[in-house]
Amino acid sequence: MTTTKTKKRNVKIDFQKDYAEEIKNANCVKVIDFRHGAPIVHIPQGTTLSGKFTASIDYTIHCTKLLSDGDQNTKLAKSNKSDTEYRSFGLSLAPHKISGYNTCKNATTCADTCLDLTGLRSVYERIHIGKIARTIAFFKHRRWFLNRLETELENKCKHGVKTGYIPCFRLNMFSDLPWEQFIDMEYYYRYQCSRGYFYDYTKRLERSGLQERNYWITASRSETNNAGILDCLSRGINCAVVFGSTRGKQHVTLPGIWNGFTVIDGDKTDLRFLDPRGRKHGRVVGLTLKAASTREYYNAIESGFAIDIHADDHRRN
């Protein structure tokens, strides 16, 4: 039995009893009902949840909350602990085509080393359930999803004004969607003078840079867009580059220069909009390669997705 909150009370929902017929006949992920203003998503046993997990049982999720506090994510938690006035919140959707919908149209071999496969996400299958439910809700019930997202953004902004922090939002935790086309970013900068800020990474290089007054998007390098990344850097756009080593991850030290551009440490904080940048020379946001297994680590280097810091061609650069 699941308990969900409404504005006035807690409501107990017995999914197995209330939706027994729908669950019995379900053979794919689908929204089976709306209750208390939110969709109920059913994920049947055997559904692919990630590159490692398939659903071991039937899951039925009441999708009532979209944004998560940054403390629930390792990278965002570093930002919250850094000595800044910002507090991070994230929206986690299922990456690439896991949900049946493509949320990362320019994904390459990064899909095999996605951060969605690391940390606790490589240990517990339940972590992936909410991401898939939210993704289904986004694609099948877009109007509800955007209305709910706007409400939560406003609430975070109001709470920030009340308690003294500036809210910042990363809406593409594991996805690469053009959020500037769906919501008015600047509204949350003006809303109750909260100065809310948005930031993301993207492999869709045409989106990189300052999209709105308060929406900074860092370009992300892969094995297929190296020339485009160098072009972005020459135009003053910061770009994320992943570095690894064939000698092992314990031997990785970020270089000071890559292809003539200054490298800054992107692992210290996730607040990319605070990174220094120039008009004609962008900065390389250096990230150390993370992978769920040793095989995936070396595959990422061999494919060219990550730069081998000990390779001869890298040292010449």
C-alpha positions in Angstrom: 0.0 0.0 0.0 1.3 3.5 -0.9 0.6 6.7 0.9 0.4 10.0 -1.1 0.0 13.5 0.2 -2.6 16.1 -0.8 -2.8 19.6 0.5 -5.3 18.6 3.2 -4.5 15.0 4.2 -2.5 11.8 3.6 -4.4 9.3 1.4 -3.7 5.6 1.3 -3.9 4.0 -2.1 -4.0 0.2 -2.5 -2.8 0.0 -6.1 -3.0 -3.8 -6.3 -6.7 -3.8 -5.3 -7.9 -0.7 -7.1 -6.2 -1.4 -10.4 -6.0 -5.2 -10.4 -7.5 -5.6 -13.9 -5.4 -2.9 -15.5 -2.2 -4.3 -13.9 -3.1 -7.9 -15.0 -3.5 -6.9 -18.6 -0.5 -4.5 -18.8 2.4 -5.7 -20.9 4.3 -2.3 -21.2 4.9 0.8 -19.2 1.8 3.0 -19.3 -0.3 5.5 -17.3 -3.3 3.7 -16.0 -5.1 6.5 -14.2 -5.1 10.0 -12.6 -5.7 10.4 -8.9 -5.4 13.6 -6.8 -4.1 15.5 -9.8 -1.2 13.2 -10.7 -0.7 10.3 -13.0 -0.4 6.7 -11.9 2.2 4.8 -13.9 2.4 1.0 -14.1 5.8 -0.6 -14.9 5.3 -4.4 -15.4 7.7 -7.1 -14.4 10.4 -7.6 -17.0 10.6 -4.0 -18.1 14.1 -2.8 -18.9 15.0 -0.2 -16.2 18.7 0.4 -17.1 21.6 -1.2 -18.8 21.9 -3.5 -15.8 18.4 -4.0 -14.3 15.0 -5.3 -15.4 12.0 -5.0 -13.2 11.9 -8.0 -10.9 8.3 -7.3 -9.8 5.3 -5.1 -11.0 5.7 -1.5 -9.9 2.9 1.0 -9.8 4.0 4.6 -9.0 1.9 7.7 -8.1 4.0 10.4 -9.9 3.3 13.3 -7.5 6.8 14.9 -7.3 9.2 15.9 -10.1 12.1 17.9 -8.6 14.5 16.3 -6.1 16.8 18.1 -3.6 20.4 18.2 -4.7 21.5 16.4 -1.5 20.1 13.2 -3.0 22.6 13.4 -5.9 26.4 13.1 -5.3 27.3 15.8 -7.8 24.7 18.3 -6.8 25.4 17.6 -3.1 29.0 18.9 -3.7 27.5 22.1 -5.0 25.2 22.4 -2.0 28.2 21.9 0.3 30.4 24.5 -1.5 30.7 27.9 -0.1 28.0 29.6 -2.2 24.6 31.1 -1.8 23.1 28.7 -4.3 21.1 25.5 -3.6 20.6 22.9 -6.3 17.6 21.0 -7.4 17.4 18.4 -10.1 14.9 16.7 -12.5 15.9 13.1 -13.2 14.4 11.5 -16.3 15.3 8.1 -17.7 18.3 8.5 -20.1 18.4 7.8 -23.8 15.8 5.2 -24.9 15.3 3.3 -21.6 11.7 4.5 -21.1 10.8 3.8 -24.7 11.2 7.5 -25.5 14.5 9.1 -26.6 15.5 11.8 -24.1 19.1 12.1 -25.5 19.0 12.4 -29.3 22.7 13.0 -29.7 23.8 10.2 -27.4 26.8 8.1 -28.5 28.8 5.6 -26.6 28.2 7.8 -23.5 24.9 5.8 -23.2 27.1 2.8 -22.2 29.0 4.8 -19.5 26.1 7.0 -18.4 26.2 8.2 -14.8 22.8 6.5 -14.5 24.8 3.3 -14.3 27.1 4.3 -11.5 26.9 4.7 -7.7 23.8 3.4 -5.9 22.1 3.4 -9.3 24.2 0.3 -10.1 23.1 -1.4 -6.9 19.3 -0.8 -6.4 16.8 -1.3 -9.2 14.1 0.8 -7.4 16.1 4.0 -8.0 15.3 3.8 -11.7 11.5 3.4 -11.3 10.8 7.0 -10.5 12.8 8.3 -13.5 10.9 6.0 -15.9 7.6 7.1 -14.4 8.4 10.8 -14.8 9.6 10.3 -18.3 6.4 8.5 -19.3 4.4 11.3 -17.7 6.4 14.0 -19.6 5.8 12.4 -23.0 2.2 11.2 -22.5 0.8 13.9 -20.3 2.9 17.0 -21.2 0.4 19.6 -20.1 0.1 18.1 -16.6 3.9 17.6 -16.4 4.8 21.2 -17.3 2.1 22.6 -15.0 3.4 20.5 -12.1 7.0 21.5 -12.9 6.2 25.2 -12.9 4.4 24.9 -9.6 7.5 23.1 -8.0 9.8 25.7 -9.5 7.8 28.5 -8.0 7.7 26.8 -4.6 11.5 26.4 -4.6 11.9 30.1 -5.5 9.5 31.2 -2.7 11.3 29.0 -0.2 14.7 30.4 -1.3 13.5 34.0 -0.8 12.2 33.1 2.6 15.2 31.2 3.8 18.0 33.1 2.1 19.4 31.0 -0.7 19.3 31.3 -4.5 17.7 28.3 -6.1 19.3 26.7 -9.2 17.9 24.0 -11.3 19.4 21.2 -13.4 16.5 19.8 -15.4 18.6 17.4 -17.5 20.2 15.2 -14.9 20.3 12.2 -17.2 18.6 13.6 -20.3 19.2 16.3 -23.0 15.9 18.0 -23.6 15.5 21.6 -24.8 13.8 23.0 -21.7 14.0 26.6 -23.1 11.3 25.6 -25.5 8.9 24.3 -22.7 9.1 26.9 -19.9 9.9 30.6 -19.5 13.3 30.5 -17.7 13.5 34.2 -17.1 10.2 34.2 -15.2 11.9 32.3 -12.3 14.7 34.9 -12.2 12.1 37.7 -11.6 9.7 35.7 -9.5 9.6 37.3 -6.1 13.2 38.5 -6.8 14.4 35.0 -6.3 17.0 35.1 -9.1 16.5 31.5 -9.9 19.1 30.0 -12.2 19.1 27.1 -14.6 22.0 25.1 -16.0 22.7 21.9 -18.0 25.1 20.0 -20.2 24.3 19.1 -23.8 25.7 17.3 -26.8 23.4 19.3 -29.1 26.0 22.0 -29.6 23.6 24.5 -31.2 22.0 24.7 -27.7 25.3 25.4 -25.9 26.1 28.8 -24.3 23.7 31.3 -22.7 20.3 30.4 -24.0 18.4 32.7 -21.6 19.4 35.4 -19.1 19.5 32.7 -16.5 20.1 29.5 -18.4 23.6 28.4 -19.1 24.3 25.2 -21.1 27.8 23.7 -21.1 28.7 21.8 -24.3 29.7 18.2 -23.8 32.3 16.5 -25.9 32.0 13.0 -27.3 33.9 10.9 -29.8 31.8 12.4 -32.7 31.8 16.1 -32.1 35.4 17.0 -31.4 35.6 19.6 -34.2 32.3 21.2 -33.0 33.7 21.4 -29.4 36.8 23.2 -30.6 34.6 25.7 -32.5 32.5 26.3 -29.4 35.7 26.9 -27.3 37.0 29.4 -29.9 33.7 31.3 -29.5 34.0 31.5 -25.7 31.6 28.7 -24.8 32.8 26.4 -22.0 32.8 22.7 -22.9 33.0 19.6 -20.7 35.6 17.1 -21.6 36.0 13.7 -19.9 39.5 12.5 -19.1 40.7 9.0 -18.3 43.8 6.9 -18.4 44.6 3.4 -19.8 46.9 3.0 -16.8 43.8 3.1 -14.5 41.5 5.7 -13.0 43.9 6.1 -10.0 46.4 7.7 -12.4 44.1 10.4 -13.8 45.2 14.0 -13.2 43.5 16.7 -15.1 45.8 18.5 -17.6 46.3 22.3 -17.3 45.8 22.8 -21.1 43.8 20.9 -23.7 44.2 21.9 -27.4 45.4 25.3 -26.3 42.4 26.0 -23.9 42.6 26.2 -20.1 41.3 23.3 -18.2 39.3 23.9 -15.0 38.3 21.2 -12.5 34.6 20.4 -13.1 34.4 17.7 -10.3 34.6 20.2 -7.5 31.1 21.6 -8.1 28.3 21.3 -10.5 27.5 25.0 -10.7 28.7 25.5 -14.3 27.2 28.9 -14.7 29.7 30.2 -12.1 32.7 29.0 -14.2 35.0 31.7 -15.6 34.7 32.1 -19.4 36.0 34.5 -22.0 34.7 36.1 -25.2 37.1 34.3 -27.6 38.5 31.5 -25.4 36.2 29.2 -23.5 37.3 27.0 -20.7 37.5 23.2 -20.8 35.5 21.8 -17.9 37.6 18.8 -17.0 35.7 15.7 -15.7 37.3 12.4 -14.6 35.8 9.4 -16.2 33.3 7.4 -14.1 32.1 4.0 -15.1 30.2 1.1 -13.5 32.8 -1.4 -14.4 36.4 -1.7 -15.5 35.4 -3.0 -18.9 33.1 0.0 -19.4 35.9 2.3 -18.2 38.3 1.1 -20.9 35.6 0.9 -23.5 34.9 4.6 -23.0 38.6 5.4 -23.6 39.0 3.1 -26.6 35.8 4.6 -28.3 37.2 8.1 -28.0 34.4 9.3 -25.7 37.0 10.0 -22.9 40.5 11.5 -23.6 43.4 9.3 -22.5 45.7 11.7 -20.7 48.7 9.3 -21.3 48.2 9.0 -25.0 50.9 10.5 -27.3 48.5 12.6 -29.3 47.0 14.1 -26.1 50.5 15.2 -24.9 51.3 16.8 -28.2 48.1 19.0 -27.7 
